Amino acid sequence: MDYTLYCLEFMNGVHFGKGNLDRTEITFHADTLFSALFQEALKLGKQERFLRSVSDGRIVLSDAFPYIGRTYYVPKPMIPVQIQEEKKQGDSRQKKLFKNLKYIPVNTISDFVNGTFPEEHMEDMKYLGIQKMKVSVGIRGKEEPEPYQVSIWYFNEGTGLYILAGYEERADLELLNELFNSLQYTGLGGKKSSGLGRFKYKICEVPNDIKKQLLQRSKENILLSTALPEDDELEDVLKNASYILMKRSGFIDSSVYASQQMRKRDIYVFSPGSCFTRTFKGRIIEEKNGGTHAVFRYAKAFFMGV
């Protein structure tokens, strides 16, 4: 499998769902990306081709992760780490920073595993952007206007999010490029009708340190997407694994699915950053919860050796 990297530079702010409008994440997950790309495939009449490529494993997608300049970040691996410097082991500030650490530069993974993670990268995310609150007014179906707050994340210049994509054939890459080209005008996340979530994308060469770790399988493999193995794989996959489960829900983004907006079924998946000694491919989950057509949920695995 070959790999490519999409750098997303957001033109305005973004709102990535966290349950309430007054809270936002700074990134989004692979299932959100798949749903957005599938919507673009529907517009282009290429939904069956896209779904088949993803289902067959010819296209795999990572979650979106931050980049700052030319530094790419991945989730902090969920593995026990012993800090080597004794004087820092009892440092409460150091412990707090390490506990709150969410993302680390790809080129520091070995340092992280060895307990020598550079302190200067502990607070890198403060350079990524800034969160602001916007007050909007809801008037539809209301006797009186009702104000509400929307949390919006603004990326600093030279920062944004990137996505890793694996593909088997040139035709699969060309399809992905076409869908990303269409999606940049639609946008990602919530409040797209207000102009949020629109981006410009660049197809970037995968850095050598990332490519090397994507191609290797080691004693520990970090998950770079939300994913779920097949039921008969679960017992084996969980052996010696370190993971967090994440609930994924949300609304079905389709105007023809039902007469009113419907929620997706709640599913629990492994969170990015989870580590496994036994890798798995994951799956596409199909559900038709009383609507007019099937809904496909992305839970394919994207691994990097650590």
LODRENVO-323761 format. One record per residue (C-alpha): x, y, z. Coordinates in nm, 2 decimals. Layout:
REM residues N
> X | Y | Z
> X | Y | Z .
...
REM end
This chain:
REM residues 306
> X | Y | Z
> 0.00 | 0.00 | 0.00 .
> 0.12 | 0.35 | -0.08 .
> 0.04 | 0.66 | 0.12 .
> -0.03 | 1.03 | 0.07 .
> -0.08 | 1.32 | 0.30 .
> -0.35 | 1.59 | 0.27 .
> -0.27 | 1.92 | 0.45 .
> -0.59 | 2.12 | 0.52 .
> -0.56 | 2.50 | 0.57 .
> -0.89 | 2.64 | 0.70 .
> -1.00 | 2.97 | 0.56 .
> -1.23 | 3.06 | 0.85 .
> -1.30 | 2.91 | 1.19 .
> -1.42 | 2.55 | 1.25 .
> -1.67 | 2.38 | 1.48 .
> -1.61 | 2.01 | 1.53 .
> -1.88 | 1.86 | 1.73 .
> -1.84 | 1.78 | 2.10 .
> -2.20 | 1.73 | 2.19 .
> -2.29 | 2.10 | 2.25 .
> -2.26 | 2.41 | 2.03 .
> -2.07 | 2.58 | 2.31 .
> -1.79 | 2.33 | 2.29 .
> -1.56 | 2.23 | 2.01 .
> -1.27 | 2.00 | 1.93 .
> -0.97 | 2.10 | 1.74 .
> -0.96 | 1.79 | 1.52 .
> -1.21 | 1.54 | 1.37 .
> -1.23 | 1.17 | 1.33 .
> -1.20 | 0.93 | 1.04 .
> -1.57 | 0.84 | 1.05 .
> -1.66 | 1.21 | 1.01 .
> -1.42 | 1.24 | 0.72 .
> -1.56 | 0.93 | 0.55 .
> -1.92 | 1.06 | 0.58 .
> -1.82 | 1.40 | 0.43 .
> -1.63 | 1.23 | 0.14 .
> -1.93 | 1.00 | 0.08 .
> -2.16 | 1.29 | 0.05 .
> -1.93 | 1.44 | -0.21 .
> -1.92 | 1.10 | -0.39 .
> -2.30 | 1.11 | -0.40 .
> -2.30 | 1.44 | -0.57 .
> -2.06 | 1.31 | -0.83 .
> -2.24 | 0.98 | -0.87 .
> -1.93 | 0.79 | -0.75 .
> -2.06 | 0.66 | -0.42 .
> -2.06 | 0.29 | -0.51 .
> -1.71 | 0.31 | -0.63 .
> -1.59 | 0.49 | -0.32 .
> -1.77 | 0.26 | -0.08 .
> -1.63 | -0.05 | -0.26 .
> -1.28 | 0.08 | -0.25 .
> -1.30 | 0.16 | 0.12 .
> -1.48 | -0.17 | 0.21 .
> -1.22 | -0.37 | 0.02 .
> -0.94 | -0.19 | 0.21 .
> -0.80 | -0.03 | -0.11 .
> -0.85 | 0.31 | 0.06 .
> -0.79 | 0.37 | 0.43 .
> -0.81 | 0.70 | 0.62 .
> -0.66 | 0.84 | 0.94 .
> -0.82 | 1.08 | 1.18 .
> -0.72 | 1.45 | 1.13 .
> -0.42 | 1.56 | 1.34 .
> -0.25 | 1.89 | 1.39 .
> 0.05 | 2.03 | 1.20 .
> 0.25 | 2.34 | 1.29 .
> 0.47 | 2.45 | 1.01 .
> 0.64 | 2.14 | 0.89 .
> 0.60 | 1.95 | 1.22 .
> 0.33 | 1.68 | 1.21 .
> 0.17 | 1.55 | 1.53 .
> 0.01 | 1.21 | 1.62 .
> -0.18 | 1.11 | 1.93 .
> 0.02 | 1.04 | 2.25 .
> 0.06 | 0.66 | 2.25 .
> -0.13 | 0.49 | 2.53 .
> 0.16 | 0.30 | 2.66 .
> 0.33 | 0.32 | 3.01 .
> 0.63 | 0.54 | 3.01 .
> 0.89 | 0.58 | 3.28 .
> 1.07 | 0.92 | 3.28 .
> 1.44 | 0.85 | 3.29 .
> 1.55 | 1.17 | 3.46 .
> 1.50 | 1.10 | 3.83 .
> 1.47 | 1.47 | 3.93 .
> 1.17 | 1.51 | 3.70 .
> 0.98 | 1.20 | 3.83 .
> 0.87 | 1.40 | 4.13 .
> 0.81 | 1.72 | 3.95 .
> 0.43 | 1.79 | 3.98 .
> 0.43 | 2.05 | 3.70 .
> 0.61 | 1.80 | 3.47 .
> 0.35 | 1.53 | 3.56 .
> 0.06 | 1.76 | 3.49 .
> 0.20 | 1.86 | 3.15 .
> 0.27 | 1.50 | 3.06 .
> -0.08 | 1.40 | 3.17 .
> -0.25 | 1.68 | 2.96 .
> -0.03 | 1.60 | 2.66 .
> -0.26 | 1.50 | 2.37 .
> -0.03 | 1.51 | 2.06 .
> 0.34 | 1.46 | 2.01 .
> 0.56 | 1.53 | 1.70 .
> 0.61 | 1.22 | 1.49 .
> 0.98 | 1.25 | 1.51 .
> 0.97 | 1.22 | 1.90 .
> 0.79 | 0.89 | 1.92 .
> 1.11 | 0.70 | 2.00 .
> 1.20 | 0.96 | 2.27 .
> 0.85 | 0.92 | 2.42 .
> 0.87 | 0.55 | 2.43 .
> 1.22 | 0.57 | 2.59 .
> 1.10 | 0.82 | 2.86 .
> 1.31 | 1.10 | 2.72 .
> 1.04 | 1.31 | 2.56 .
> 1.17 | 1.67 | 2.51 .
> 1.01 | 1.91 | 2.75 .
> 1.00 | 2.19 | 2.49 .
> 0.72 | 2.01 | 2.31 .
> 0.50 | 1.97 | 2.61 .
> 0.29 | 2.28 | 2.53 .
> 0.31 | 2.29 | 2.15 .
> -0.06 | 2.30 | 2.10 .
> -0.08 | 2.65 | 2.24 .
> 0.07 | 2.76 | 1.91 .
> -0.19 | 2.59 | 1.70 .
> -0.47 | 2.85 | 1.73 .
> -0.73 | 3.00 | 1.96 .
> -1.09 | 2.92 | 2.06 .
> -1.35 | 3.20 | 2.06 .
> -1.72 | 3.22 | 2.13 .
> -1.97 | 3.36 | 1.89 .
> -2.33 | 3.46 | 1.98 .
> -2.59 | 3.37 | 1.73 .
> -2.97 | 3.41 | 1.74 .
> -3.22 | 3.13 | 1.66 .
> -3.54 | 3.25 | 1.51 .
> -3.68 | 2.95 | 1.31 .
> -4.00 | 2.83 | 1.48 .
> -3.95 | 3.07 | 1.78 .
> -4.20 | 3.33 | 1.89 .
> -3.91 | 3.54 | 2.02 .
> -3.54 | 3.53 | 1.91 .
> -3.33 | 3.31 | 2.12 .
> -2.96 | 3.37 | 2.15 .
> -2.71 | 3.09 | 2.18 .
> -2.33 | 3.05 | 2.18 .
> -2.12 | 2.87 | 1.93 .
> -1.76 | 2.77 | 2.01 .
> -1.53 | 2.82 | 1.71 .
> -1.17 | 2.72 | 1.67 .
> -0.94 | 2.95 | 1.46 .
> -0.61 | 2.81 | 1.34 .
> -0.30 | 3.03 | 1.34 .
> -0.12 | 3.10 | 1.01 .
> 0.10 | 2.81 | 0.91 .
> -0.10 | 2.56 | 1.11 .
> -0.39 | 2.33 | 1.03 .
> -0.49 | 1.96 | 1.02 .
> -0.35 | 1.68 | 0.81 .
> -0.49 | 1.34 | 0.70 .
> -0.30 | 1.03 | 0.60 .
> -0.45 | 0.82 | 0.34 .
> -0.35 | 0.48 | 0.21 .
> -0.43 | 0.35 | -0.14 .
> -0.37 | 0.05 | -0.34 .
> -0.40 | 0.17 | -0.70 .
> -0.35 | 0.50 | -0.88 .
> -0.72 | 0.51 | -0.96 .
> -0.80 | 0.51 | -0.59 .
> -0.57 | 0.80 | -0.53 .
> -0.73 | 0.99 | -0.82 .
> -1.08 | 0.93 | -0.67 .
> -0.96 | 1.06 | -0.33 .
> -0.81 | 1.37 | -0.49 .
> -1.14 | 1.44 | -0.67 .
> -1.34 | 1.40 | -0.35 .
> -1.11 | 1.63 | -0.15 .
> -1.13 | 1.89 | -0.43 .
> -1.51 | 1.89 | -0.40 .
> -1.52 | 1.88 | -0.02 .
> -1.30 | 2.19 | 0.03 .
> -1.59 | 2.40 | -0.10 .
> -1.85 | 2.23 | 0.11 .
> -1.64 | 2.23 | 0.43 .
> -1.61 | 2.01 | 0.74 .
> -1.78 | 2.01 | 1.08 .
> -2.08 | 2.20 | 1.20 .
> -2.23 | 2.54 | 1.10 .
> -2.11 | 2.50 | 0.74 .
> -2.40 | 2.72 | 0.62 .
> -2.23 | 3.00 | 0.82 .
> -1.90 | 2.96 | 0.63 .
> -1.73 | 2.75 | 0.89 .
> -1.51 | 2.45 | 0.80 .
> -1.41 | 2.55 | 0.45 .
> -1.05 | 2.48 | 0.36 .
> -0.78 | 2.47 | 0.10 .
> -0.59 | 2.15 | 0.07 .
> -0.24 | 2.05 | -0.05 .
> -0.13 | 1.70 | -0.14 .
> 0.20 | 1.67 | 0.04 .
> 0.48 | 1.41 | 0.03 .
> 0.47 | 1.18 | 0.33 .
> 0.78 | 1.26 | 0.54 .
> 1.03 | 0.98 | 0.56 .
> 1.00 | 0.94 | 0.94 .
> 0.62 | 0.89 | 0.90 .
> 0.65 | 0.66 | 0.60 .
> 0.91 | 0.44 | 0.78 .
> 0.68 | 0.39 | 1.07 .
> 0.37 | 0.33 | 0.86 .
> 0.55 | 0.05 | 0.68 .
> 0.67 | -0.13 | 0.99 .
> 0.49 | -0.35 | 1.23 .
> 0.64 | -0.37 | 1.58 .
> 0.56 | -0.49 | 1.93 .
> 0.34 | -0.19 | 1.97 .
> 0.13 | -0.03 | 1.70 .
> -0.05 | 0.30 | 1.75 .
> -0.40 | 0.34 | 1.61 .
> -0.44 | 0.66 | 1.40 .
> -0.81 | 0.63 | 1.34 .
> -1.13 | 0.55 | 1.53 .
> -1.18 | 0.18 | 1.46 .
> -1.35 | -0.14 | 1.56 .
> -1.24 | -0.50 | 1.48 .
> -1.48 | -0.78 | 1.37 .
> -1.66 | -0.95 | 1.66 .
> -1.46 | -1.28 | 1.62 .
> -1.13 | -1.08 | 1.63 .
> -1.20 | -0.89 | 1.95 .
> -1.07 | -1.14 | 2.21 .
> -0.74 | -1.18 | 2.02 .
> -0.70 | -0.81 | 1.95 .
> -0.75 | -0.71 | 2.32 .
> -0.45 | -0.92 | 2.44 .
> -0.18 | -0.69 | 2.57 .
> -0.36 | -0.39 | 2.43 .
> -0.38 | -0.04 | 2.59 .
> -0.69 | 0.15 | 2.47 .
> -0.97 | 0.39 | 2.54 .
> -1.32 | 0.33 | 2.41 .
> -1.50 | 0.63 | 2.25 .
> -1.87 | 0.67 | 2.19 .
> -1.96 | 0.78 | 1.84 .
> -2.31 | 0.90 | 1.76 .
> -2.45 | 1.22 | 1.59 .
> -2.71 | 1.29 | 1.33 .
> -2.76 | 1.15 | 0.98 .
> -2.66 | 1.41 | 0.73 .
> -2.92 | 1.33 | 0.46 .
> -3.22 | 1.53 | 0.34 .
> -3.40 | 1.22 | 0.21 .
> -3.34 | 0.97 | 0.49 .
> -3.65 | 1.06 | 0.69 .
> -3.90 | 1.34 | 0.73 .
> -3.71 | 1.47 | 1.03 .
> -3.35 | 1.46 | 1.12 .
> -3.25 | 1.12 | 1.27 .
> -2.97 | 1.02 | 1.51 .
> -2.72 | 0.75 | 1.43 .
> -2.70 | 0.45 | 1.66 .
> -2.44 | 0.49 | 1.93 .
> -2.14 | 0.27 | 1.87 .
> -1.82 | 0.23 | 2.07 .
> -1.49 | 0.23 | 1.89 .
> -1.12 | 0.23 | 1.99 .
> -0.98 | 0.58 | 2.02 .
> -0.68 | 0.70 | 1.82 .
> -0.37 | 0.66 | 2.03 .
> -0.47 | 0.32 | 2.15 .
> -0.19 | 0.07 | 2.12 .
> -0.21 | -0.29 | 2.00 .
> 0.03 | -0.58 | 1.96 .
> -0.21 | -0.75 | 1.72 .
> -0.33 | -0.53 | 1.44 .
> -0.67 | -0.56 | 1.27 .
> -0.84 | -0.42 | 0.95 .
> -1.16 | -0.29 | 1.11 .
> -1.49 | -0.27 | 0.93 .
> -1.77 | -0.07 | 0.76 .
> -2.09 | -0.08 | 0.97 .
> -2.41 | -0.07 | 0.78 .
> -2.73 | 0.04 | 0.95 .
> -3.08 | 0.12 | 0.83 .
> -3.26 | 0.25 | 1.13 .
> -3.61 | 0.30 | 0.97 .
> -3.49 | 0.54 | 0.70 .
> -3.51 | 0.53 | 0.33 .
> -3.15 | 0.42 | 0.26 .
> -2.86 | 0.25 | 0.44 .
> -2.61 | 0.45 | 0.65 .
> -2.25 | 0.35 | 0.64 .
> -2.03 | 0.40 | 0.95 .
> -1.65 | 0.40 | 0.90 .
> -1.45 | 0.20 | 1.16 .
> -1.14 | 0.09 | 0.96 .
> -0.81 | 0.08 | 1.13 .
> -0.50 | 0.28 | 1.04 .
> -0.19 | 0.17 | 1.22 .
> 0.16 | 0.31 | 1.27 .
> 0.44 | 0.11 | 1.43 .
> 0.59 | 0.25 | 1.75 .
REM end
